[in-house]
Amino acid sequence: MPLRVAVAEDAVLLREGLVELVRRFGHRVIAAVGDAEALVAAVAAERPDLLITDVRMPPGDADDGLRAAVELRLAHPGLPVLVLSQYVERSCATRLLDTGGGAGVGYLLKERIAAVADFRTAVERVAAGGTVVDPEVINQLLRRGPDPLERLSPREQEVLGLMAQGLSNANLAARLFISAAAVNKHIGNIFTKLDLPVDTDGHRRVLAVLALLRA
């Protein structure tokens, strides 16, 4: 079914571009605003199925958009949020993923919008409760190789990076040219090495991504 989407972006041309893309994807834009205060009011009034917002917005022109998104996630549990940023800001991704158990959240660089098919996938994956983190964030973190990631093999780090981008097990297998059984084994090793509790099986993919971002 078509999603009801709220868009928050202070740059008028980009905001209109996002609105047009969302409509092209077959969804409905129920609000398009240019500042954090209008964003909060629009979500309270319209209760969208998905919020797409910039990090930096008026009135403070700092991380007002992100702070509004975090507050809205706390006020409206389960609200899917896709945050867009001009630059890699690891703390932004972590703060967002810390809300609501990390489900239904995404953090992408604005340049990813140009890859229209991938952007549509990210929009619909987040709206469905998935987690999407920009590959450049992942690349920067994996190059650092900090603890606890040093426990993982290079292949396991690669798998974790792709998991953070929202790929399913089937897509992981296709991307890495390995079997589904091999993917399952790598993911199992990641969960074990990151000491993720077995009683949170449904959320361990998100917990693994959070471990990556917090490292």
C-alpha positions as CSV (number, residue, x, y, z in Angstrom):
1,M,0.0,0.0,0.0
2,P,1.2,3.6,-0.6
3,L,3.0,5.2,2.4
4,R,2.0,8.5,3.9
5,V,5.3,10.3,4.1
6,A,6.5,13.6,5.8
7,V,9.5,15.4,4.3
8,A,11.6,17.9,6.2
9,E,14.4,19.7,4.4
10,D,15.2,23.4,4.5
11,A,16.7,23.6,1.0
12,V,13.7,24.3,-1.2
13,L,15.0,22.6,-4.3
14,L,16.0,19.5,-2.5
15,R,12.8,19.4,-0.6
16,E,10.8,19.6,-3.8
17,G,13.0,16.9,-5.4
18,L,12.4,14.6,-2.5
19,V,8.6,15.2,-2.7
20,E,8.7,14.4,-6.4
21,L,10.7,11.2,-5.9
22,V,8.5,9.9,-3.1
23,R,5.5,10.5,-5.3
24,R,7.2,8.8,-8.2
25,F,7.7,5.8,-5.9
26,G,3.9,5.6,-5.6
27,H,3.6,7.1,-2.1
28,R,1.8,10.1,-0.8
29,V,3.5,13.2,0.7
30,I,1.3,14.5,3.5
31,A,3.7,17.2,4.7
32,A,6.7,19.0,3.3
33,V,8.3,21.5,5.8
34,G,11.5,23.5,6.1
35,D,12.3,23.7,9.8
36,A,12.3,21.5,12.9
37,E,9.4,23.2,14.6
38,A,7.1,22.6,11.6
39,L,8.4,19.1,11.4
40,V,7.3,18.3,15.0
41,A,3.9,19.9,14.4
42,A,3.4,18.0,11.1
43,V,4.1,14.6,12.6
44,A,1.8,15.3,15.6
45,A,-1.0,16.3,13.2
46,E,-0.6,13.8,10.4
47,R,1.0,10.7,12.0
48,P,2.9,9.7,8.8
49,D,4.0,6.2,8.0
50,L,7.6,7.5,7.4
51,L,9.5,10.7,8.2
52,I,12.4,11.7,5.9
53,T,14.4,14.6,7.4
54,D,17.6,16.5,7.1
55,V,20.0,16.6,10.1
56,R,20.8,20.3,10.0
57,M,17.8,22.6,9.9
58,P,16.4,25.9,11.2
59,P,15.8,27.4,13.7
60,G,19.3,26.6,15.0
61,D,20.9,25.4,11.8
62,A,22.7,22.8,13.8
63,D,21.4,19.3,14.4
64,D,17.8,20.5,14.9
65,G,16.4,18.0,12.4
66,L,18.1,15.0,14.1
67,R,17.0,16.1,17.6
68,A,13.5,16.5,16.4
69,A,13.6,13.1,14.8
70,V,14.9,11.5,18.1
71,E,12.2,13.3,20.1
72,L,9.5,12.2,17.8
73,R,10.7,8.6,17.9
74,L,10.4,8.7,21.7
75,A,7.0,10.4,21.6
76,H,5.7,8.1,18.8
77,P,7.3,4.7,19.3
78,G,7.6,2.8,16.1
79,L,7.7,5.9,13.9
80,P,10.0,5.0,11.0
81,V,12.6,7.8,10.3
82,L,15.1,8.2,7.5
83,V,17.7,10.9,8.2
84,L,19.7,12.5,5.5
85,S,23.0,14.2,6.0
86,Q,25.5,16.2,3.9
87,Y,28.5,14.7,5.7
88,V,29.3,11.5,7.6
89,E,28.4,12.2,11.3
90,R,28.8,9.0,13.2
91,S,27.3,10.3,16.4
92,C,24.1,11.2,14.5
93,A,23.7,7.7,13.2
94,T,24.3,6.3,16.7
95,R,21.8,8.6,18.4
96,L,19.1,7.7,15.9
97,L,19.7,4.0,16.1
98,D,19.5,4.2,19.9
99,T,15.8,5.1,19.7
100,G,13.2,2.5,19.6
101,G,15.6,-0.4,19.6
102,G,17.0,0.7,16.2
103,A,14.1,-0.7,14.2
104,G,12.7,1.4,11.4
105,V,15.6,3.8,11.1
106,G,17.9,4.9,8.4
107,Y,20.9,7.2,8.0
108,L,22.1,8.2,4.5
109,L,24.3,10.7,2.9
110,K,22.3,13.1,0.6
111,E,24.4,12.0,-2.4
112,R,22.7,8.6,-2.2
113,I,19.4,10.2,-3.4
114,A,20.8,10.3,-6.9
115,A,20.9,6.5,-7.0
116,V,17.1,6.5,-7.3
117,A,16.5,2.7,-7.2
118,D,18.7,2.3,-4.1
119,F,17.1,5.3,-2.4
120,R,13.6,3.8,-3.0
121,T,14.8,0.5,-1.5
122,A,16.1,2.4,1.6
123,V,12.8,4.4,1.9
124,E,10.6,1.3,1.8
125,R,13.0,-0.8,3.9
126,V,13.0,1.7,6.7
127,A,9.2,2.2,6.5
128,A,8.8,-1.6,6.9
129,G,10.9,-1.5,10.1
130,G,14.3,-2.2,8.7
131,T,17.6,-0.5,9.4
132,V,19.8,1.2,6.8
133,V,23.1,2.9,7.4
134,D,25.1,4.7,4.7
135,P,27.9,2.5,3.3
136,E,30.4,5.4,3.8
137,V,29.8,5.4,7.5
138,I,30.5,1.7,7.6
139,N,33.6,2.0,5.5
140,Q,35.1,4.6,7.8
141,L,34.4,2.5,10.8
142,L,35.7,-0.7,9.4
143,R,39.0,1.0,8.2
144,R,39.6,1.9,11.9
145,G,39.2,-1.6,13.0
146,P,38.4,-0.8,16.7
147,D,37.5,-3.2,19.5
148,P,35.1,-5.1,19.5
149,L,35.3,-5.3,15.8
150,E,38.9,-6.6,16.0
151,R,37.4,-9.9,17.1
152,L,35.8,-10.3,13.7
153,S,37.6,-11.8,10.7
154,P,37.8,-9.6,7.6
155,R,35.0,-11.5,6.0
156,E,32.8,-11.1,9.1
157,Q,33.5,-7.4,9.1
158,E,32.4,-7.3,5.5
159,V,29.2,-9.2,6.2
160,L,28.5,-6.8,9.2
161,G,29.0,-3.8,7.0
162,L,26.5,-5.1,4.4
163,M,24.1,-6.0,7.2
164,A,24.3,-2.4,8.3
165,Q,23.3,-1.3,4.8
166,G,20.1,-3.3,5.2
167,L,20.9,-6.3,3.0
168,S,18.9,-9.5,3.6
169,N,20.7,-12.8,3.9
170,A,19.8,-13.7,0.3
171,N,21.2,-10.4,-0.9
172,L,24.3,-10.8,1.2
173,A,24.9,-14.2,-0.5
174,A,24.4,-12.8,-3.9
175,R,26.7,-9.8,-3.3
176,L,29.5,-11.9,-1.8
177,F,29.1,-14.8,-4.2
178,I,28.8,-17.3,-1.3
179,S,26.1,-19.8,-0.3
180,A,23.2,-19.0,2.1
181,A,24.7,-21.5,4.5
182,A,28.0,-19.5,4.5
183,V,26.1,-16.3,5.2
184,N,24.3,-17.9,8.1
185,K,27.6,-19.1,9.5
186,H,29.2,-15.7,9.3
187,I,26.3,-14.0,10.9
188,G,26.2,-16.6,13.7
189,N,29.9,-15.9,14.3
190,I,29.3,-12.2,14.4
191,F,26.5,-12.6,17.0
192,T,28.8,-14.8,19.1
193,K,31.9,-12.6,18.9
194,L,29.9,-9.5,19.7
195,D,28.4,-11.2,22.8
196,L,24.8,-10.6,21.6
197,P,22.3,-12.3,23.9
198,V,20.5,-15.3,22.5
199,D,17.1,-14.2,23.8
200,T,17.0,-11.2,21.5
201,D,17.2,-13.2,18.2
202,G,14.7,-10.9,16.4
203,H,16.8,-7.8,17.1
204,R,20.3,-9.1,16.9
205,R,21.0,-7.7,13.5
206,V,20.2,-4.2,14.8
207,L,22.3,-4.8,18.0
208,A,25.2,-5.9,15.7
209,V,24.9,-2.6,13.8
210,L,24.8,-0.6,17.0
211,A,28.0,-2.4,18.2
212,L,29.6,-1.3,15.0
213,L,28.6,2.3,15.4
214,R,29.6,2.5,19.0
215,A,33.0,1.0,18.5
